[in-house]
Amino acid sequence: MDWVQVVIQGALLGGLYALFAGGLSLAFGIMRMVNLAHGDFIVLSAYIGLVIVQGTGMHPLAAIPFVVAIMAAAGYLLQRGLLNRVLGDDIMPPLLVTFGFSVIVQNLLLEIFSADTRGLQTGRLLTASLSVGAGLSIGWLPLITFAASVAVIAALQLLLARTSLGLAFRATSDDRTTARLMGIDTRHIYALAMAIAMGIVAIAGILFAVRTTFDPAGGPARLIFAFEAVIIGGMGSLWGTLAGGIILGVTQAIGFAIAPGIGLLFGHLAFLLVLFARPQGLLPRTRMEG
Amino acid sequence: MSLLAVRGLEAFYGDFQALFGIELDLDAGETVAVIGANGAGKSTFLRAVTGLLPARRESILFDGGPIGGIQAHEILAMGIAMVPEGRKLFPSLSVEENLRIGAYRRRPGPWTLDRVWSLFPRLAERRRQPGTSLSGGEQQMAAIGRALMSNPRLLLCDEISLGLAPVVVRDLYRALPGIVAEGTSLLVIEQDIGQALKIADRVYCFQEGRVTLSGDPTTLTRERIAAAYFGA
C-alpha cells in the first residue's frame, strides 16, 4: 500500500470538507449563528445543479455560477426575511428554525426527486488524472476541488482584510450595536454574509455531486463533516477551517486504507482527539480577523 | 431654527419609563452639555437620539425634520455621530481601520484620516496597532476620531471623561473647540461637570428622566446646579 498516495488523496478530499465548512464558519464568525440546515443546503445545491444539467445539457462544472447565484439569492432572502428575526442573545431560536429547515428541505427533496441516488456525470474528467512521477497520480477532479477550496478561502480572507464590506463584516461581528452607530445596516450585512455562505455551499454542493452519488438524506452527514472541520481548525478562523478539512480528509483516507469500514470512524476519532487535547481548535480565533 | 429640537421625548425599556417629556434645543455651531447623576437618563437620551431606542417620530427633530425612531444607521447617514460611553472600539480592527469604519457612509466634509492624525498625533504613531491596545485616553481619541470620520453635523459625546486621568480629560476637551470650528455642533454628556460647563454655551441638567434645570452655565449658580443635579 502506498501511504503517500493515501495522504495526498485524503488531503485533496479535505479541500471538499473545507468547502463544506467554509459557509458554516463564515456564518458563525459574523453572526454567531449555527445553521443546522447547512448540510441539507449542500445537498439542495446538488439537486439544483442536477436540474440545470438535465435541462440544458451543460457540463456540471459550468453550472456552478448559476447554482451559486440561486443559492446566494436564497441565502440573502432567508436571512433578511426570517433568520434576522430570530437572532438575538438566545442561541436556541436560530438553532430550532434551521433544524426545521433541515427537515423541510430533506422532505421536499424526497417528495420531488424520490429517494433514488443521483449523480452528476463529468465524463472523462471523473477518471482523468495527472501523473506526478514516482508512481504517484492525482485525479483532476480532486485537484480542481482542492484548488477551488483554497481560492474560496483566499478570496474570503481578502474580502475581510481589504474591502470596506469586509471591515463592516468584522465590525458587525465585534459589536453589532456600535456597528449600527457607524452607519452600518447590520441586517443587510448579515444577509450579505448568509448570501456569501450559501454561495460557498453551492460550490461545495456541485463539487460534492460530481465526486460521488447523493440522495435527499445526505445532508446531516455533510453537516457533521463541516462541523468537525470547523472545530478541528478553530471556530471562526478560515485558514484553520482549511487545515481542519485536510486533517479530517487525511485521517479518513488512512482509516479507509486500513479497512474500508473504519474510514469515517477514524475521522470522528481525530475530531474527538482534537476536542479533547485542544478544544479551542488548532488556529482559534474568537473573532473574524483580516 | 434649532439643529436638534427635542419635544416631549419619552423613552422606555420594556415597561420601565426612563425619560419623561424631555425638552431640549441645540442650535447649529453650539456646544450643549447635558449633566446629571448616574441613572438620570442621559445615556438613554442619547440612545433615543441615535435611533438605538424607539421614540415617537415627532419627538426628535433634526434640522427641522422628524427623526424619532428612525434606524440608527440612517440617523448616522443624516449627520448625527456618537462617541459611545466606554469608547467601544472594534477589538479586531486596527486603529486606522477603526477610523475608516467611521467613514463607512462616505459623508463628504472636512474630516479625513490625515485631519484626524493631525488632531491626535499620538494615534498616527499607533495606526497599525489593534484599537484595544491603546491607553484609555488614546482609545477615547480614536473613538472621537472615528465619529468625526463620518463628517457629522452633530457630534454626541457620552461621558468622554469616564475613567480617565484629569490631565488626559483636559487634553481631550482642548480638542473639542477645534471640532466645533469645523462646523460640527456638539452635545456632551457628563457626570463630571467641571470640564463640560467650561466649554458649553448652554447646559441641561437631568434628574430621574426629567430636565430639572437649563440655561447659560455662566449665569447659573453652583447651588442651583447642585439642587438640580442631586434633587433638593
Interface residues (C-beta under 8 A of the other chain):
Chain A: S164 L167 A168 R170 A171 S173 D174 D175 T177 T178 A179 R180 L181 M182 G183 I184 D185 T186 R287 M288 E289 G290
Chain B: T50 G51 L52 Q71 A72 H73 L76 A77 A81 M82 P84 K88 F90 P91 S92 L93 E97 R100 I101 G102 Y104 R105 R146 S150
